[in-house]
Structure formats: structure tokens, C-alpha cells
């Protein structure tokens, strides 16, 4: 019995060895099945439920096809403003992260000595190990009326307080490492000899940056922006904690799931950031950003 089992195992191994595509399919079947069922399946349910409605008298779901939720999104000015404000916040956070990340990543990759680079990477990664809520509530304390930021700027009421600016500030802090790391990885692959050769040929710093650094930097920036833009676009916890009366897509979706008990409209609104990110990914694909991830 043991010999037969071993013989069957050897035959199966030999068969898989002769058919590498079948072997690869067997290895990928479980994760692909999980992706289809858990991720794509959840998105499909989200999209389907966006075409349902809620009975205004009983609060029960009405599983009848209707486009009323999307009509409300496109016709009501308040929801258009929320969508535009959310995109603006995501773009502002991404721009701030780029401005901060480029010099930091360049210093890490090209200026710092090799023995310190690993420690700098660890320093950048360390905030990611802390709880999201801990960091967000720490900023709530800092930005509170009469808090440390107020006193630093001259006394109570002088700080920005809670609101749209606070949301952008906190999200920029939270997602900055996701911008630094792709840029650092891209710059680290840039040979120092190319920078030295450019200097030897008489190119100024600006010319070297445009001709050598920028072509490598752009795909890395787009790769980082995929994280900073998407995470900011759908965030609702930071908005709840430091946003004050600010309304963005995330907390409007949350309000319709909770107090309003309007799951179909929340699902319709949740498709907006998904659609925006699909368009964004298609747009940045040509830059080579996806290869940098």
C-alpha cells in the first residue's frame, strides 16, 4: 500500500513537472478563488445593492432594480460637493506627501551613508506599527482648543482647530510613509555613476534632475500616489475624529449605513471612490507606476 502510494505520488509529481502551466494553476487556484469570492464578490454585491431602495415606512430593503440612488447623487448639489471635496482633499494630501517625501527619500537614497540607510527606513516604517486610532486621537489632542498647537501659535484659538485643514494635515501625516518608500526604492536603483557623469559633463543640478532623476522619480511618485490618493479618498475615521462638521464621502457613507439606515444609497455613494480609482489606475498605468509597487 505504501509502495503504491509513493508510486502514485511520483507519477503525479512527474506529470506536474511535465506540465508547468498546470502546476502554476494549481498553486494559484486557492488565492485566485479567495480573490474572486471575497474581494470581487464583495464589490459585486456592493454594486448590485446600489440599485435597490429602502421602504420609507418600514425601513425594509426593496430588492427591485432602480437608478434613483444614482440620480440623487448626480442631481443633488450637496452630494456633488461632497464628492468634489473628497477628491480635493485626496489630491491635497497627495501633493503634500510628494513635497515632503521627495527630499526625504533623496537624502535616504543618495546622501546618507549606507550604514544609516537601514535605520532611516526603520524610522519611516515605525509610525506604521502604531495603531491608526492612537495616531488620529493624538492629533485630536494636539489640535484641540487650548491644546499644544494653540499654545505654540500664541494661545487658545490661534490654531487651526478641527475642520478641513485638520483632516488634510492628519491624513498627510498618516500616509506619508506610503509615499516615501516607493520614491526611496526608485531612487536607490539610480546608479550614483550617472549623477557623477552628469556633473563631469558640466550639467547643472537642474539639468541633472530633469534628465536623470525625474524620469525615475515620476513613476515612483505615481506609485506612492495610488496609496495616498485612494486611502485619503475613502477615509472616514480621521474625518470623524478631527473633521468637525466636514463632510466627505467616507463619513457620508458611514452616516447612511448607521443613523439613516439607507444601505442602498450608501452602496451607491461608495461606488464613487471605486470608479474614481479605476479611472486613476488606468490613467497612471502608462507611467509605469504599477511596476514600481
N, C-alpha and C positions, 0 to 999 in steps of 0.2 A: 504493500500500500504506500509506503514511504517512497519506494523507488518510482512508482507510477506518478506520485505527486511531484517528485523532483523532476521527473522527465517531462511532465506537463508544464511545469514552471519554466524549464529550459526551452521548451518549444514556444511558449508564449513570449519569453524574452527574445528568442531568436526572431520570431515573427515581428515583434515591435522594432527590433533592430533593423530589419529589412524595410520597415515602413515608418520612417521618421515623422511623416506628417500625421499618421495615426497616433504615434506616441505623443506628439505635441498636442493633438486634440484631446487625448485622454488626460494630460496634465492640466489643460486649461478648462476642461469641461466644468469642474466644480466652481472655480471663481467666476467663469462666464455665466453660469446658471445663477449664482448669487447676485451678480450684477444685474442680470435681466429681471429677476424676481424682486429683489429688494430695492434696487435703485430705479431702473426704468419702469418697473411695475408701479412703484410709488408715484412717479411722475405721471404715468398714465391715469392712475386713479385721481390724482390731483386735477388733471385736465378734464377728465370726464365729469367730476363733481362740480367743476366750474360752470357747467351747463345745466345744473339743477337749480332749484329755488327752495325757499322756505315759506311754509304756510304762515301768513301773518297772524292768524288767530290761534292756531295750535302750536306753532313753532316746530312742526314736524317737517322733515325733508320731503320735498316733492320731486321724485326722480323722473321728471318729464323734461325733455330737451327744450331749452330756451336760451336765447342770447341776451336776455335782459341784463344780466350781470355785466357783460362786456359793454353793452350800450350805456349803462350807468357810468362805467369807467371812462368812456370816451366823451360823454356828453356833459358830465358834471365837472365844473371848473375846479372844485376842491380836490378831486382825485387826480386831475391833470397836474395841479400844482404840487401835490404830494409826490407824484412820480418825477416831475422835473426837479423838485428839491432834493429828492433822494439821489438822482443822477448827479446833481451838482455837488452834493456832499461827497459822494464816492470819487468824483473827479478831483475835488479839492484835496481830499485825503491822499489820493494817489500822487498828485503834484507835490504836496508837502513831503511825502515819503521819498520821492525822487530827489528833490533838492537836498534832503538830509542824507540820503543813502549814498549818493554818488561820491562825495568827498570821503565819507567814512569807509566805503568799500575800496576806493582807490588807495587810501592810506594803508588799509589792511593788506591789500594785494601787492602794492608796489613800493611802499615807503617803509613799513615796519619790517624789522628783521625776521627771518624765518622762524626763529625760536619763540617769538612773541605772537606770531600769527594765530597759532592754535589757541592761545589764551584769549585773544581778541574775539575769535569765533565763539568760544565758550561764553564770553561776556555778552555777546549779542544774543546767544541762544538762552541764556539764563532766565530772562524775563518770561520766556515761553513756558518755563517749568512752573511758574506761579499760576494760581487759579485766575481765570478770566474775571470772576466776580470780585475777587480780592483786589485786583488792579483797578477795576472800574469804581469800586466803592472807595478806594484810596484817593482817586481823583475827585470823587464827590466830596470827600473831606477837605481836600486841598482847595476846591473851588467854592466851598460853602461861604455864605455871607459872614464876614468876620474871620474867615479861615486864613491859612498861611499865605495864599496868593493875594488876598485883600491886603493883609498887613505888609507884604512885600512891595505892593504898589502904592502904599501910603495910608492905608486904613480901611475900615469897613465900607463896602460899596464901591470901592475903586477897581475891584477885579471884574473879570467878565461874567462871573456868576454862572448860572445854569442857562442853557439855551443852545442855539445852533452852533455858535462858536465853540462852546464846550464839547459838543458832540464831535466836531471836526478835530479838535485838539486831542481828545481821548482816543478816538479811532486812529489818528496818526501815530500816537504812542503805541497802541496795541499792535498795529500791523506793520510797523517799521521794519522789524527783523525779516519779514517776508519779502521786503524789497531789497534789503542789504545783501542777503545771502545769494540770490541769483546774480546780482551785479558783481559781487565778490568772486563768484565762481567763474563768471565770464572774463573778468579782468585777470584772474590768476592764470588763465590759459594764454594770455597775451605775452609772448616772449619779451624779456627785457632787451634783448638784442635789437628788436625792431625799434624800440624807443631810442636806444643809443645810436642806431644807424641813422635815424631821422635827425637827431641832433648833430651828428657828424657831417651830414649833408647840408647843414645850415638852416634847417627848418625851425621856425619859431614854435613856441609852445602851442599857440593857437592852431597853427598848421598841422602840427603833430597830432593834436587832439582830434581835429576834423578828419584827417586822412587815415589815422591808425586806430585811435581809441574809439571814436564814435561808431564806426561800423560794427565793432564788437559790443559796444555799450548798448546800442539801440535794442537788439533782440533780448538782452538781459533785462532791460527796463520794461519792455513789454511783458516778459515772463513774470516779473515781480508785480506788474500792474494787474495781471489776471487775479492774483490773490488779493491785493489791496482793494481793487475796484469791486470785485464780487463780494468780499467779506463786508465791506462798508455798505454796499447796496442793500444787502439783506439783513443787516444787523438791527436788532430791536432792544437788546438788553442795555446797551450804552445809552440809547435814546431814553429809555425808561428811567435810567439812573441819573443822568446829568442833563438830559434834554429839556427839562422844564415842560413847556407847552408845545415843543417842537413835534411836528407830525411827519414821519417818514413812512415808507412802505412797510417796514418791519412791524412797527408798533400799531399801524392801522390794521394790518392782518391779524395781529395778536388781539386787538380790541374786538374785531368781528368774530373771532373764534370764541372769545370769552364772554364779555358782557352782552354783546349784540346777538350772540348765538346764531350767526349767519355764516355757516361754514361754506356754502357755495360761493358767496361773494368774496370771502377770504381766499378761497382757492383761485377765483378769477384774478384777484389782485396779486396773488403770489405768482401767477404766470408772467407778470410784467418783468420782474428781475430775471426770470429764466429766459424769456425772449430777448431781453437786452444782452445778457451774457452770451447767448448763442450768436447773436449778430456780432458782438465784440470779438468772440473767438474766431469767427470766420474772417473778420477784418484783420486781426493780428497774425493769422496763420501764415500769411505771405512774408512776414518779417523774420520768420524762423524762431519766433518766441517759444513755440511748443517744443522745439528741440532742446531748449535751454532748461526745461522743467525736469 
